[in-house]
Amino acid sequence: DIDDTLKTAMAGLAEVIPASSAAVYLADESGTYLVPRFASGSLSTVLLDRSFSRVAGVTGWVFQGAEAVIDADPRVDLGSAAEQTETVFKSAAVFPLTDDDGALGVIAFYDTHAGAFDSDHRRIMETVGPQVARALRNALLYQATQNTSMTDVLTGLPNSRYLYGQIDKELARATRRASPLCVVVMDLDGFKSVNDTYGHRAGDAVLRAVAYTLRDAYRAVD
């Protein structure tokens, strides 16, 4: 699990790189933006609310060049948010997360003391960073496999495999709470004639449109 992997990795790093706050930013699917996946410390709320273009700030520069930056000015990345925090942060260190398959993102540390990060921290991350990146790559691949196995490729809706796993949980919850549980079964009237008249590509478009309508109409918990 990606979240468990991040928590474990960052807990270990906190023992050797003391910092007031830390964050992990990973590239999105398009590789255009770096989005927060983990944050800790007093800055966590601010850090989880910030995303970066891959060419913006110290974070983007480190991701692009795969080179660490030590003792940077936190205000470069935090911007006006730095002025909204009660604590003044005076130093930052940003390290790339790369493995043999390329760049995944960055790990950023922030501290209230000037000069809080040095060459020793760089050496630690040169050793540990690739290990963390490999663990994250494996977690991301596992997550993608899980999502694929539980999702219908055409519509993006959860498939029957997901249903059979989920319905046991819902039945257990309904029993525990002594609350009713409703199962809705739907059929598309006349769908066969769409395929027969206009072809299967048109039928696929209808299914995608219905899936979009369902996602839009139902609550996330349904």
N, C-alpha and C positions, 0 to 999 in steps of 0.2 A: 504494500500500500504506500502510495507516494507520501501521504501525510505522516505516516509512522516512520518512514525512512528519513524524512526531513527532521522530525523531532529527535530521532536517535542521533543522527549526524550532528545536529546543532548542539545537542546536549553535550556530546563529546568535545566538540570544538570550544564550547564555553569554558571548559576546564583548562584549556591551554591558550586561549585567546580571550582574556577578560575584556568585556565591552559592555557599555551601558545598554546598547540595543544592537540587534542584528536582524538581517533580512536575507531571504533567498528570492531572487527574481529569475524566472524561467521564460524562455522564448515561447511565444504562442505558436499555434499550428502554422501560421503564415510566416513566422520568423521575423515579422515586422516590429512587434512590440515585446517588451519584457514586462511580465506581469508578476505581482507578488504571490508567492505560494507559502511563505512562512515569515513570521516576524515575532520578535520577542523584546522584552524590555519596555521602558517607559515610552519609547517612540513607536511601539507596535501598531497602534491605531492609525497613526500618520503613515507609516510605511505600507500597511495593507491597503491604503487608499490611493497609492501612487503607482502609476505605470509609466514606462519610458519607451520612447521610440528607440530603435537599436542604434541610433546615431546621436542620442541626446544625453548630455551630462556625463559625469564620470562613469556611471553605470553602463551607458551605451558605448562609451569609448573602450572600456575594459572588455565588454562583450565582443566588440568588433575586432579589437587588436589582440585579444587573448593575453594581455599583459596586465599584471597587477598594478594598482596605484596605492601607494602608502602615504598616510598622513595628508589626505586631501581635505579640502574645505567642505564640510557637510552641506553648507548652504547651496553649493552648486547643484546638488541633487534634490535637496529638500525644498529649495525655493522659499516662497512666502510661508510655507508650513513651519519652517524653522523658527519663525518669529511668533508663532502661535503656541509654542510649547513653553511650559514654565521653566524647563531646564535648558540651559544653553549648551549645545553640542559643538565641540571645538575641533574634533578630528574624525577622519573617516578612513577606512581601508577597504578597497574593493578588489576581490579576487575572481578570476574567471573559473567557470566550471566547464571543463572540456575533457573529453575522452578520445579514444581512437576514432570515433565517428563524427567528431566535431564539437562545436560549442553548444552547450545546453542553456547556460545562463550565467549568473554571477552570485557570489556571496558578499554581502556588504556588512561591515561592522562600523558602529558609531560610538564615540565616547565623549564624555564631558571634559576630559583633560586634553590639553594640547600635547602633541607628540606621543600619543598613547600607543601607536603602532610602529614597529621597527622591522629591521631585516630578519630578526628571529621569527617573527610572525610570517614573513614572506616565505622563509624556508619551510616552516610548518605546513603552510598551504600548498607549496610546491609538491610536497609529499602526499598530503591528505586530500587535496582538491581533486586529483584524478580518481581517487578511490570513491569519494563522495559522488562524483559525476557518473562513474560506472554503476554505482548502486541506484542512483536516480534514473539512469537510462533503463535499467532492468525493471524498475518499478513502473516507469511510464509504458514500457512495452507490455508488461503484465496488465496494466490498466486498460490499454488499448485492446488487448486480446479479450479481456473480460467484457468490455463494452460491445465488441463485435459479436461475441457469442450470445449476448443477451438482447441484441437489437436486430430488427428487420432491416436489411440493407436498403430496400427500396424506399420505405416510408420513414425510417428512423425511429419507429415506435418499438417499445419493448415487445419481444416475441413470446411464443408459448413457453419456451424454456424459462423465461423470466416469470411468467404467470404462475407456473407450477411451484417455483420457489417462493414467490411472494404471497400466494394465497394461503400457504401454511402459516406464514407470519400474521396475516390479517385475521385468519380464523382464531389463532391463539390470542391475539389482542382483543378481538370481539368477545371471546369467552371470558378472558380475564376481567374485562370491563362490563360484562353482561350487557353489551350494546349490540344493536342489529348490524348485520353486514349485508350489503346488496351487491350482487354481481350483474352487470349489464351485458347482454349479448346482442350484437348488432349484425344486420345483414344489409347489403346494398341491393336494393331492388333494381332489376333491369341491368345489372352490371355485365352480364354475359353478352347482352346485345351491343354494349359499347365496344367490347373486344371484337365481336363478329362484324360489326358495321364499320368501325373506324380503325381497328387494328390494336395490337397489344401495347403499342407505345402510347396510344390515347388512353387505354385502360390504366396503364401505369401512372399517367398524369392525373387521372381521376383519383386513384388510390393515394397519391401524394397530397392532393388537395383535401381529401377527406381527413388524412392524418393531420394536416396543418390545422384544419377546423377543430378537430378533437383536442389537440394540444392547446389551442387558443381558448376553447370553451370550458375545459375541465380544470379543476384546481390541481395544484402540484401533488396534493396528497391522494388524489383519486387514481 
